[in-house]
Amino acid sequence: MDSRIKIIAGPCSAESRSQVLETAKALKELGITIFRAGVWKPRTKPGGFEGAGEIALDWLADVRKETGMQTCCEVATAEHLHKSLDAGVDILWVGARTTADPFAVQALADTFMQIGAEEVSRLTLLIKNPVNPDVELWAGAVERFRNAGVKNIWLVHRGFSSYDTGIYRNLPLWHIPIEMKRRYPDIPLLCDPSHIGGKRDLILPLCQQALDLMYDGLMIECHCNPDKALSDSHQQLTPARLSEVLSSLKPRQQGSQADLEGLRNRIDVLDEGIIKLLKDRMDVSRKIGTYKQEHNMPVLQSKRYGEIVEKRTELARSMGLDSDFAKQLMELIHKESVRIQLEDRPLQED
């Protein structure tokens, strides 16, 4: 594996000292230097395994002592943060549910400010995307932690919850992390294929796609006996299988052609996102057409059309886009919206 690619691996949950150490030692043999494990697990419903809690921090300390690996765990509260720091955890991550809650993010940010600059400066903080597909929530978390003095931040793309996930546990929606990379080019972007795929056989193709899109690393769940895991058993790999996955990956090579291919891959993902947004917009236009028909309103609303073109053109200009291009684009979109609304109306008999 290319040394430029950051790899974080370890079980979904720290279940026992023996499980943690067995997995960590196997990962160390693969050359992996960062070990992850969930200490406190935010389960959707009560009754499931919610992590071993504070005792697991001792097991992470043993991992660091016996293997020399850095350790990584999730924190969701000020108490989690203090206990993890007291235990010497090197890297912390903020989970998807926490990122979605600005109050929770700010509470953690306030705790960082109370800790002090020297302690915070040694830490790396991973911020997972929010469970819902909202780039501003993700960006907001970055800004809150930066304002609190956290300088070493990495982003982790773990996919987005949806009722229509298809083959994925969480939809990748690649255009959202790509937008975050555009906004924060200095922040490393990692992919968590375990939570996106939810199945072992999807890990390899998701990893490869992330590398093709010029991600900086991977965060993969790995367990010494995944079939017996107390949480997320279907998406965890054995260390042996992880070795096969990593050896099968083809990171983009140095050089202008490889960089060009990576950028083209980003264009492909962004274009797919544009088409999906256009489809969603036309669905809304169709609903508006139905409303107009039910209330005996004309399809064409000239005043509204003029306002849309003017506002969108000004927005495009403020973002550095050509206003004539934006005006033509909005005219095409409006033309298609009108066509859809007219198409859905029954012909009136004389």
C-alpha positions as CSV (number, residue, x, y, z in Angstrom):
1,M,0.0,0.0,0.0
2,D,1.2,3.5,-0.9
3,S,2.7,5.1,2.2
4,R,0.8,8.3,1.4
5,I,-2.5,6.6,2.1
6,K,-3.5,6.8,5.8
7,I,-5.0,3.5,7.1
8,I,-6.9,3.2,10.4
9,A,-8.3,-0.2,11.3
10,G,-9.8,-2.1,14.2
11,P,-13.0,-3.5,15.5
12,C,-16.4,-1.7,15.6
13,S,-16.4,-2.2,19.4
14,A,-13.8,-3.0,22.0
15,E,-15.4,-6.1,23.5
16,S,-12.7,-7.6,25.6
17,R,-9.0,-7.2,26.3
18,S,-8.1,-10.4,24.5
19,Q,-10.2,-9.5,21.4
20,V,-8.6,-6.0,21.3
21,L,-5.0,-7.2,21.7
22,E,-5.4,-10.1,19.3
23,T,-6.8,-7.8,16.6
24,A,-4.3,-5.1,17.2
25,K,-1.3,-7.4,17.0
26,A,-2.5,-8.9,13.7
27,L,-2.9,-5.4,12.3
28,K,0.5,-4.4,13.5
29,E,1.9,-7.3,11.4
30,L,0.3,-5.7,8.4
31,G,2.1,-2.5,9.0
32,I,-0.9,-0.6,10.2
33,T,0.0,2.1,12.8
34,I,-3.4,3.4,14.0
35,F,-5.8,1.2,15.9
36,R,-9.5,2.1,16.2
37,A,-12.1,0.7,18.5
38,G,-15.5,1.9,19.8
39,V,-15.5,2.4,23.5
40,W,-19.0,3.9,23.9
41,K,-21.4,2.8,21.1
42,P,-24.5,5.0,20.4
43,R,-27.1,2.3,19.4
44,T,-30.3,3.2,17.7
45,K,-32.4,1.2,20.1
46,P,-31.8,0.2,23.7
47,G,-30.8,-3.4,24.4
48,G,-27.9,-3.8,22.0
49,F,-24.3,-3.8,22.9
50,E,-23.4,-0.2,23.8
51,G,-19.7,-0.7,24.3
52,A,-17.6,-1.8,27.2
53,G,-17.2,1.7,28.4
54,E,-14.3,3.2,30.4
55,I,-12.6,-0.2,31.0
56,A,-12.0,-0.4,27.3
57,L,-9.7,2.6,27.6
58,D,-7.3,0.4,29.6
59,W,-7.3,-2.1,26.7
60,L,-6.4,0.7,24.3
61,A,-3.6,1.7,26.6
62,D,-2.4,-1.9,26.5
63,V,-2.5,-1.8,22.7
64,R,-0.2,1.2,22.6
65,K,2.1,-0.3,25.2
66,E,2.4,-3.7,23.5
67,T,2.4,-2.7,19.8
68,G,3.4,0.9,19.7
69,M,0.3,1.7,17.6
70,Q,-1.6,4.9,18.0
71,T,-5.1,4.5,19.4
72,C,-8.4,6.0,18.3
73,C,-11.9,6.0,19.7
74,E,-15.2,7.9,19.4
75,V,-16.2,10.7,21.9
76,A,-19.7,12.1,22.1
77,T,-19.7,14.0,25.5
78,A,-17.4,16.1,27.6
79,E,-17.0,13.1,29.9
80,H,-15.9,10.8,27.1
81,L,-13.4,13.4,26.0
82,H,-11.8,13.9,29.4
83,K,-11.6,10.1,30.1
84,S,-10.1,9.4,26.7
85,L,-7.4,12.1,27.2
86,D,-6.7,10.9,30.7
87,A,-6.1,7.4,29.2
88,G,-3.7,8.7,26.6
89,V,-5.8,8.1,23.5
90,D,-4.0,9.6,20.6
91,I,-6.8,10.2,18.0
92,L,-10.5,11.0,18.7
93,W,-13.4,10.9,16.4
94,V,-16.7,12.6,16.4
95,G,-19.4,10.3,15.1
96,A,-22.1,10.9,12.5
97,R,-24.9,11.3,15.1
98,T,-22.9,13.9,17.0
99,T,-21.9,15.8,13.9
100,A,-25.6,16.2,13.1
101,D,-26.2,18.0,16.4
102,P,-24.7,21.5,16.6
103,F,-25.4,21.7,20.3
104,A,-23.4,18.5,20.9
105,V,-20.6,19.7,18.6
106,Q,-20.4,23.0,20.4
107,A,-20.3,21.3,23.8
108,L,-17.3,19.2,22.7
109,A,-15.7,22.3,21.2
110,D,-16.2,24.2,24.5
111,T,-14.5,21.3,26.3
112,F,-11.5,21.5,24.0
113,M,-11.2,25.2,24.9
114,Q,-11.2,24.4,28.6
115,I,-8.5,21.8,28.2
116,G,-6.0,24.2,26.9
117,A,-3.9,24.8,23.7
118,E,-1.0,22.6,24.6
119,E,-3.0,19.4,25.2
120,V,-5.2,20.1,22.2
121,S,-2.2,20.6,19.9
122,R,-1.1,17.0,20.3
123,L,-4.4,15.6,19.3
124,T,-5.8,14.5,15.9
125,L,-9.6,14.9,15.6
126,L,-11.6,13.0,13.0
127,I,-15.0,14.4,12.1
128,K,-17.4,11.9,10.4
129,N,-20.1,13.3,8.1
130,P,-23.5,13.8,9.7
131,V,-26.0,11.0,9.3
132,N,-28.1,13.2,7.0
133,P,-26.7,14.6,3.7
134,D,-26.1,18.2,4.8
135,V,-22.7,19.6,3.8
136,E,-23.3,22.7,5.9
137,L,-23.6,20.6,9.1
138,W,-20.3,18.9,8.3
139,A,-18.6,22.2,7.5
140,G,-20.2,23.7,10.7
141,A,-18.5,21.1,12.8
142,V,-15.2,21.8,11.2
143,E,-15.5,25.5,11.9
144,R,-16.6,25.0,15.5
145,F,-13.6,22.8,16.3
146,R,-11.2,25.1,14.5
147,N,-12.6,28.0,16.5
148,A,-11.9,26.0,19.6
149,G,-8.2,25.7,18.7
150,V,-8.2,22.2,17.2
151,K,-5.8,22.3,14.3
152,N,-5.2,18.7,13.3
153,I,-8.5,17.7,11.8
154,W,-9.3,14.9,9.4
155,L,-12.6,14.3,7.7
156,V,-14.2,10.8,7.5
157,H,-16.8,10.0,4.9
158,R,-19.0,7.2,6.2
159,G,-22.1,7.6,4.0
160,F,-25.6,9.0,4.6
161,S,-28.7,7.5,6.0
162,S,-31.7,7.1,3.6
163,Y,-34.8,5.1,3.3
164,D,-33.7,4.2,-0.3
165,T,-30.2,2.8,0.3
166,G,-30.2,0.0,-2.4
167,I,-27.1,-2.1,-2.0
168,Y,-25.5,0.2,0.5
169,R,-26.1,0.5,4.2
170,N,-25.5,4.2,3.9
171,L,-25.6,6.1,0.6
172,P,-22.1,7.3,-0.4
173,L,-23.3,10.5,-2.1
174,W,-19.7,11.1,-3.2
175,H,-20.3,14.7,-4.3
176,I,-20.7,15.8,-0.6
177,P,-17.3,14.8,0.6
178,I,-15.8,16.1,-2.6
179,E,-17.4,19.5,-1.9
180,M,-15.9,19.3,1.6
181,K,-12.5,18.6,0.1
182,R,-13.0,21.6,-2.2
183,R,-13.7,23.9,0.8
184,Y,-11.0,22.5,3.0
185,P,-8.1,21.3,0.7
186,D,-5.7,21.2,3.6
187,I,-7.8,18.7,5.6
188,P,-7.2,15.0,4.9
189,L,-10.3,13.1,3.7
190,L,-10.7,9.5,4.6
191,C,-13.3,7.0,3.5
192,D,-15.1,4.6,5.9
193,P,-16.2,1.8,3.5
194,S,-17.5,-0.4,6.3
195,H,-20.3,1.9,7.2
196,I,-21.1,2.9,3.6
197,G,-21.3,-0.7,2.4
198,G,-22.5,-2.6,5.5
199,K,-21.2,-5.8,3.9
200,R,-17.8,-7.3,3.6
201,D,-17.9,-7.8,-0.1
202,L,-18.4,-4.1,-0.8
203,I,-15.3,-3.0,1.1
204,L,-12.8,-3.5,-1.7
205,P,-14.7,-1.7,-4.5
206,L,-15.6,1.2,-2.1
207,C,-12.0,1.5,-1.1
208,Q,-10.9,1.6,-4.7
209,Q,-13.4,4.2,-5.6
210,A,-12.3,6.4,-2.7
211,L,-8.7,6.2,-3.9
212,D,-9.7,6.9,-7.5
213,L,-11.3,10.1,-6.1
214,M,-8.0,11.1,-4.5
215,Y,-9.0,10.4,-0.9
216,D,-6.2,10.6,1.6
217,G,-6.9,7.4,3.5
218,L,-9.3,4.7,4.7
219,M,-10.9,3.8,8.0
220,I,-11.9,0.1,8.0
221,E,-13.5,-2.1,10.6
222,C,-11.5,-5.2,11.3
223,H,-12.1,-7.9,14.0
224,C,-10.2,-11.1,14.9
225,N,-13.5,-13.0,14.7
226,P,-16.1,-10.9,12.9
227,D,-18.8,-13.5,12.8
228,K,-18.9,-13.4,16.6
229,A,-18.7,-9.6,16.9
230,L,-21.1,-8.0,19.3
231,S,-21.9,-5.1,16.8
232,D,-21.8,-4.7,13.0
233,S,-20.6,-8.2,12.4
234,H,-21.5,-8.2,8.7
235,Q,-19.2,-5.3,7.8
236,Q,-16.0,-6.3,9.6
237,L,-13.1,-8.0,8.0
238,T,-10.6,-10.4,9.4
239,P,-7.0,-9.1,9.4
240,A,-6.2,-11.7,6.8
241,R,-9.0,-10.4,4.5
242,L,-8.0,-6.8,5.2
243,S,-4.5,-7.7,4.0
244,E,-5.9,-9.0,0.7
245,V,-8.0,-5.9,0.3
246,L,-5.1,-3.5,0.8
247,S,-2.8,-5.5,-1.5
248,S,-5.5,-5.4,-4.2
249,L,-5.9,-1.6,-4.2
250,K,-4.3,0.5,-6.8
251,P,-3.6,4.0,-5.5
252,R,-3.3,6.6,-8.1
253,Q,0.3,7.1,-9.2
254,Q,2.4,10.2,-9.1
255,G,2.3,12.3,-12.2
256,S,0.1,14.6,-14.2
257,Q,-1.8,11.9,-16.0
258,A,-2.8,10.2,-12.8
259,D,-3.8,13.5,-11.2
260,L,-5.9,14.2,-14.3
261,E,-7.7,10.9,-14.0
262,G,-8.4,11.6,-10.4
263,L,-9.9,15.0,-11.3
264,R,-12.0,13.4,-14.1
265,N,-13.3,10.9,-11.6
266,R,-14.4,13.8,-9.5
267,I,-16.2,15.4,-12.5
268,D,-18.0,12.1,-13.1
269,V,-19.3,12.0,-9.5
270,L,-20.3,15.7,-9.6
271,D,-22.1,15.3,-12.9
272,E,-24.1,12.4,-11.3
273,G,-25.0,14.7,-8.4
274,I,-26.1,17.4,-10.8
275,I,-28.4,15.0,-12.7
276,K,-29.9,13.7,-9.4
277,L,-30.5,17.3,-8.3
278,L,-32.2,18.1,-11.6
279,K,-34.4,15.1,-11.2
280,D,-35.4,16.1,-7.7
281,R,-36.2,19.6,-9.0
282,M,-38.4,18.4,-11.7
283,D,-40.2,16.2,-9.2
284,V,-41.0,19.3,-7.2
285,S,-42.1,21.1,-10.4
286,R,-44.5,18.3,-11.1
287,K,-46.0,18.7,-7.6
288,I,-46.3,22.4,-8.2
289,G,-48.1,21.7,-11.5
290,T,-50.6,19.4,-9.7
291,Y,-51.3,22.1,-7.1
292,K,-51.8,24.8,-9.8
293,Q,-54.2,22.5,-11.7
294,E,-56.2,21.7,-8.6
295,H,-56.6,25.4,-7.8
296,N,-57.2,26.5,-11.4
297,M,-54.0,28.5,-11.6
298,P,-52.1,29.1,-14.9
299,V,-48.9,27.2,-15.4
300,L,-46.8,30.2,-16.3
301,Q,-46.2,32.7,-13.5
302,S,-44.2,35.4,-15.2
303,K,-43.4,37.4,-12.0
304,R,-42.1,34.3,-10.2
305,Y,-40.1,33.3,-13.3
306,G,-38.4,36.7,-13.4
307,E,-37.5,36.6,-9.7
308,I,-36.0,33.1,-10.1
309,V,-33.8,34.1,-13.0
310,E,-32.7,37.3,-11.4
311,K,-31.9,35.8,-8.0
312,R,-30.1,32.7,-9.3
313,T,-28.1,34.8,-11.8
314,E,-27.0,37.1,-9.0
315,L,-26.1,34.1,-6.8
316,A,-24.0,32.6,-9.6
317,R,-22.2,35.9,-10.1
318,S,-21.4,36.1,-6.4
319,M,-19.9,32.6,-6.5
320,G,-17.6,33.5,-9.5
321,L,-19.7,31.9,-12.2
322,D,-20.5,33.6,-15.5
323,S,-23.9,35.3,-15.2
324,D,-24.9,34.7,-18.9
325,F,-24.2,31.0,-18.4
326,A,-26.3,30.9,-15.2
327,K,-29.1,32.8,-17.0
328,Q,-29.2,30.4,-19.9
329,L,-29.1,27.4,-17.5
330,M,-32.1,28.7,-15.5
331,E,-34.0,29.4,-18.7
332,L,-33.5,25.8,-19.8
333,I,-34.5,24.5,-16.4
334,H,-37.6,26.7,-16.4
335,K,-38.6,25.6,-19.9
336,E,-38.4,22.0,-18.9
337,S,-40.5,22.7,-15.7
338,V,-43.2,24.3,-17.8
339,R,-43.2,21.4,-20.2
340,I,-43.6,18.9,-17.4
341,Q,-46.5,20.9,-15.9
342,L,-48.3,21.2,-19.2
343,E,-47.7,17.6,-20.0
344,D,-49.4,16.5,-16.8
345,R,-52.6,18.6,-17.5
346,P,-55.4,16.9,-19.4
347,L,-56.5,18.4,-22.6
348,Q,-59.6,20.6,-22.3
349,E,-62.5,19.9,-24.7
350,D,-64.1,22.7,-26.6
